[in-house]
Amino acid sequence: MWREMKKKVLKDIIKICAFITIANLPFITITQLIGIETFLDSFDNVQSYQYFKGGILDRDDLDGKYIVLQKSTHPEFTILTGDEIFYLKDEGGLMCRKVYSINKQGSTNRYYIINFEGDANDEPIYESDILGKVVSIVDNNIWNALSLKVWDASINNLNAAALFTNH
């Protein structure tokens, strides 16, 4: 009798652990894709993160991949050399390029990027043109897409912040 009850309790514990693990797999995947710091920050700054497919850009290497973006409206938004910025071209197109140099003149930062061929571009990008910076580039597969959707739903629609932050 005691032995059967012990087996039942053990089975129930295993089932609960399996359920909790499966329910949290999308969140575990997201923390690996974007990092734990960004994951936790996304609950504090909900409107500062976005993801989209790279097919809207002019870069073939991003076609079919997801791009996770930290918007320039983030309270602690900064751009460093080596960051990939997402910006608006003069003609209205969207671009995603790596910053190789930053030049500060007065209170204005000018960002110099690397062009298609990997060469430095002498035409600066101004802060007013920058929409955000790339946090992560994610391969497009069913699991990553599902994980991104669960993350997006949790930061925008659920009170999941209570689970992952001190609120």
DRENVEXZA-710329 format. One record per residue (C-alpha): residue number from 1; residue in three letters; x, y, z. Coordinates in steps of 0.25 Angstrom, whole numbers, plus 5000, padded with zeros to 4 digits. Each point is the difference from the previous one (the first is absolute). Layout:
N
<NUM; "ala"; <X; Y; Z>>
...
This chain:
167
<1; "met"; <5000; 5000; 5000>>
<2; "trp"; <5011; 5010; 5004>>
<3; "arg"; <5008; 4996; 4988>>
<4; "glu"; <4989; 5002; 4990>>
<5; "met"; <4997; 5014; 5006>>
<6; "lys"; <5014; 5003; 4999>>
<7; "lys"; <5001; 4996; 4985>>
<8; "lys"; <4987; 5009; 4998>>
<9; "val"; <5006; 5012; 5006>>
<10; "leu"; <5013; 4998; 4993>>
<11; "lys"; <4992; 4999; 4986>>
<12; "asp"; <4992; 5012; 5004>>
<13; "ile"; <5013; 5008; 5003>>
<14; "ile"; <5006; 4996; 4987>>
<15; "lys"; <4987; 5004; 4992>>
<16; "ile"; <5001; 5014; 5007>>
<17; "cys"; <5014; 5001; 4997>>
<18; "ala"; <4998; 4996; 4985>>
<19; "phe"; <4988; 5010; 4999>>
<20; "ile"; <5008; 5012; 5006>>
<21; "thr"; <5012; 4997; 4991>>
<22; "ile"; <4992; 4999; 4987>>
<23; "ala"; <4992; 5012; 5004>>
<24; "asn"; <5013; 5008; 5002>>
<25; "leu"; <5008; 4995; 4987>>
<26; "pro"; <4996; 5012; 4992>>
<27; "phe"; <5005; 5009; 5011>>
<28; "ile"; <5013; 4992; 5001>>
<29; "thr"; <5002; 5001; 4985>>
<30; "ile"; <4997; 5015; 5000>>
<31; "thr"; <5010; 5002; 5011>>
<32; "gln"; <5011; 4993; 4991>>
<33; "leu"; <4996; 5007; 4988>>
<34; "ile"; <5000; 5014; 5005>>
<35; "gly"; <5007; 4999; 5014>>
<36; "ile"; <4994; 5000; 5014>>
<37; "glu"; <5003; 5015; 5002>>
<38; "thr"; <4992; 5004; 4988>>
<39; "phe"; <4989; 4990; 5003>>
<40; "leu"; <4998; 5006; 5014>>
<41; "asp"; <5001; 5014; 4995>>
<42; "ser"; <4989; 4997; 4990>>
<43; "phe"; <4990; 4999; 5011>>
<44; "asp"; <5004; 5013; 5006>>
<45; "asn"; <5001; 5007; 4987>>
<46; "val"; <4988; 4994; 4992>>
<47; "gln"; <5000; 5009; 4988>>
<48; "ser"; <5015; 5001; 4998>>
<49; "tyr"; <5001; 4986; 4994>>
<50; "gln"; <4995; 4995; 4986>>
<51; "tyr"; <5003; 4988; 4991>>
<52; "phe"; <4997; 4999; 4985>>
<53; "lys"; <5004; 4992; 4988>>
<54; "gly"; <5013; 5005; 4993>>
<55; "gly"; <4994; 4998; 4986>>
<56; "ile"; <4995; 5015; 5001>>
<57; "leu"; <5015; 5004; 5000>>
<58; "asp"; <5010; 5001; 4988>>
<59; "arg"; <5009; 4990; 5006>>
<60; "asp"; <5000; 4986; 4994>>
<61; "asp"; <5007; 4994; 5012>>
<62; "leu"; <4987; 5004; 5009>>
<63; "asp"; <4990; 4994; 4991>>
<64; "gly"; <4991; 4990; 5007>>
<65; "lys"; <5006; 5003; 5013>>
<66; "tyr"; <4994; 5008; 5012>>
<67; "ile"; <5006; 5012; 5005>>
<68; "val"; <4998; 5004; 5015>>
<69; "leu"; <5001; 5015; 5001>>
<70; "gln"; <5002; 5010; 5012>>
<71; "lys"; <4993; 5013; 4996>>
<72; "ser"; <5007; 5013; 5001>>
<73; "thr"; <4989; 5004; 5010>>
<74; "his"; <5006; 4991; 5011>>
<75; "pro"; <5004; 5008; 5012>>
<76; "glu"; <5014; 4995; 5000>>
<77; "phe"; <5002; 4999; 4985>>
<78; "thr"; <5014; 5002; 4996>>
<79; "ile"; <5008; 4996; 4987>>
<80; "leu"; <5014; 4995; 5001>>
<81; "thr"; <5010; 4997; 4989>>
<82; "gly"; <4997; 4986; 4994>>
<83; "asp"; <4985; 5001; 5003>>
<84; "glu"; <4991; 4998; 4988>>
<85; "ile"; <4990; 5011; 4999>>
<86; "phe"; <4986; 5000; 4993>>
<87; "tyr"; <4998; 5014; 4993>>
<88; "leu"; <4992; 5007; 4990>>
<89; "lys"; <5007; 5004; 4987>>
<90; "asp"; <4998; 5013; 4993>>
<91; "glu"; <4991; 4994; 4990>>
<92; "gly"; <4991; 4993; 5010>>
<93; "gly"; <5006; 4986; 5000>>
<94; "leu"; <5004; 4992; 5012>>
<95; "met"; <5014; 4997; 5002>>
<96; "cys"; <5008; 4991; 5010>>
<97; "arg"; <5015; 5002; 5001>>
<98; "lys"; <5012; 4999; 5010>>
<99; "val"; <5006; 5013; 5006>>
<100; "tyr"; <5015; 5001; 4998>>
<101; "ser"; <5002; 5014; 5005>>
<102; "ile"; <4993; 5010; 5009>>
<103; "asn"; <5003; 5015; 4999>>
<104; "lys"; <4994; 5010; 5010>>
<105; "gln"; <4999; 5014; 4996>>
<106; "gly"; <4993; 5009; 5011>>
<107; "ser"; <4988; 4993; 5004>>
<108; "thr"; <4998; 4992; 4987>>
<109; "asn"; <5006; 4986; 4998>>
<110; "arg"; <5003; 4996; 4986>>
<111; "tyr"; <5001; 4985; 4997>>
<112; "tyr"; <5008; 4994; 4989>>
<113; "ile"; <4996; 4987; 4994>>
<114; "ile"; <5006; 4988; 4992>>
<115; "asn"; <4993; 4999; 4986>>
<116; "phe"; <4996; 4988; 4992>>
<117; "glu"; <5014; 4996; 4996>>
<118; "gly"; <5006; 5001; 5014>>
<119; "asp"; <5006; 5014; 4997>>
<120; "ala"; <4999; 5012; 5009>>
<121; "asn"; <4989; 5010; 4996>>
<122; "asp"; <5004; 5015; 5001>>
<123; "glu"; <4986; 5004; 5001>>
<124; "pro"; <4995; 5001; 5014>>
<125; "ile"; <4987; 4996; 5006>>
<126; "tyr"; <4994; 5009; 5010>>
<127; "glu"; <4993; 4997; 5013>>
<128; "ser"; <4987; 5005; 4995>>
<129; "asp"; <5000; 4989; 4989>>
<130; "ile"; <5003; 4988; 5009>>
<131; "leu"; <4988; 4992; 5004>>
<132; "gly"; <5008; 4990; 5009>>
<133; "lys"; <5011; 4990; 5001>>
<134; "val"; <5000; 4985; 4997>>
<135; "val"; <5000; 4992; 5013>>
<136; "ser"; <5000; 4987; 4993>>
<137; "ile"; <4998; 4993; 4986>>
<138; "val"; <4992; 4987; 5002>>
<139; "asp"; <5000; 4989; 4990>>
<140; "asn"; <4986; 4997; 4995>>
<141; "asn"; <4995; 4987; 5004>>
<142; "ile"; <4987; 4995; 5007>>
<143; "trp"; <5005; 5000; 5014>>
<144; "asn"; <5007; 5014; 4999>>
<145; "ala"; <4987; 5006; 4994>>
<146; "leu"; <4992; 4994; 5011>>
<147; "ser"; <5009; 5004; 5011>>
<148; "leu"; <5000; 5015; 4994>>
<149; "lys"; <4985; 5000; 4999>>
<150; "val"; <4999; 4995; 5015>>
<151; "trp"; <5010; 5010; 5004>>
<152; "asp"; <4993; 5011; 4993>>
<153; "ala"; <4986; 4996; 5005>>
<154; "ser"; <5006; 4999; 5015>>
<155; "ile"; <5006; 5014; 5000>>
<156; "asn"; <4988; 5007; 4992>>
<157; "asn"; <4988; 4992; 5005>>
<158; "leu"; <5002; 4993; 5013>>
<159; "asn"; <5005; 5004; 5014>>
<160; "ala"; <5012; 4991; 4998>>
<161; "ala"; <5008; 5011; 5006>>
<162; "ala"; <4996; 4996; 5014>>
<163; "leu"; <5007; 4987; 4997>>
<164; "phe"; <5013; 5005; 4995>>
<165; "thr"; <5002; 5014; 5007>>
<166; "asn"; <4998; 5006; 5014>>
<167; "his"; <4987; 5006; 4996>>
